[in-house]
């Protein structure tokens, strides 16, 4: 009968947690070096294992995350989804308690437009356009926006004409876009096309070019519409990532419009 074999001693494998710790330590050390953190953190991460990882995350990463614009936008978006009228109530309260402060009234009116109550905003803007603020260009522009959103493009255009006459040095690309949209809504396609043509050359976002191309298509100027859209999309390819991210919705509309031509 053969002699029994001696038991084989197996080398203990590193635990899963130890492997995870090593990976995190390495990644955070790289992060520390690349972001120029205090080099003491390298020793903390290398020597203290999980405790070092937790300390680095708590002291360096979480504060950065809380301060980041993306996180702040996300938090604001969640708050808005849960309570869409929170800002409206706050601005209404500020306007009521401010004793007629024009800036507070203007913030309230702007929020009323965003909440789909342009008629109420018009009343507030008109109450502000008195005395020292009778010809204020920002209030006149706000009034024009409210009039347009209230379904009165001719009134909006007339307000913008007054704004230009009273404040000839005032410049606003958003006001210019609103002027073109008002002309289009009035049915004055020829003048709207001219305004859109100028806007497409300097407007900081993609909206003006897309609206220009859409009106060109409706006016049976399809070749020019294609040119405008291709130029916009070519520019977007070379633009910074921030531009493509913020203009994503309009760029997708441009792609869809070009594919339909």
Residue, then its C-alpha position, 0 to 999 in steps of 0.5 A: x500500500x503506497x504511503x500517504x502523500x504529504x499535504x501540499x501547502x498552497x501559497x495564500x492568494x492576495x485577498x480581493x480587497x487587497x487587490x482593490x486597495x492596490x488598484x485604487x492606491x495606484x490610480x489616486x497616486x497618478x491623480x495626485x501627481x497629474x493634478x499637482x496635489x501636495x506630494x505628502x499624499x503620495x506617501x499617505x496613499x502608498x503607506x496607509x492602504x485603505x485609510x489613505x484612499x479614504x482620506x484622499x477621497x474625503x479631503x481632495x476629491x469630494x470637495x472638488x466634486x461638490x464645487x464642480x459646475x457639472x455637479x452644481x448643474x445636476x443639483x439645480x436640475x434635480x431641485x427644479x424637477x422636484x419643485x419647478x416653481x421654487x425660483x418663481x416663489x423666491x423671486x416673487x417674494x423678493x420683488x414684493x419685499x424690495x419696495x419696487x427695486x427694478x432688478x428684483x422686478x426684472x428677475x421676477x418677470x424673467x422667471x414668469x416668462x420661463x414659467x409660461x406666464x408672459x402676460x404677467x411679465x408684460x405687466x411687470x415690465x411696463x410698471x418698471x419702464x418709468x422715470x429713470x428706467x423709461x428707456x432702459x434697453x434691458x427692460x425693453x428687451x425683456x418686454x419684447x421677449x414677453x410679448x413674443x412669448x405671449x403670441x404678439x410678434x408685431x408688438x415684440x418687433x415694435x418694442x425692439x424698434x423703440x429699443x434701437x431708436x432710444x439706445x442706438x449703441x446697445x448690442x445684443x445677439x439675443x435681441x437680434x435673434x428675437x427681431x428676426x424671429x418676430x419678422x418671420x412670425x409676422x410673415x415677413x420672410x424676406x426681411x427675416x432672411x436678411x436678419x438671419x443671414x447677418x446673425x448666422x455670421x456672428x451668433x455665438x451658438x448654432x440656433x441662428x444658423x439652424x433657424x436661417x436654414x429652416x426658413x431658407x428651406x421653406x422659401x424653396x432655397x434648398x441649396x443655400x440651406x444645405x450650404x448654411x447647415x454644412x458650414x455650421x456642422x463643419x465649424x462644430x467639428x473644429x470647435x471646442x468640446x464645450x461648444x459641441x456640448x452646449x449646442x448639442x440639441x441645435x447641432x442634432x437639429x442641423x444634422x436632421x435638417x441636412x439629411x432631410x434636404 
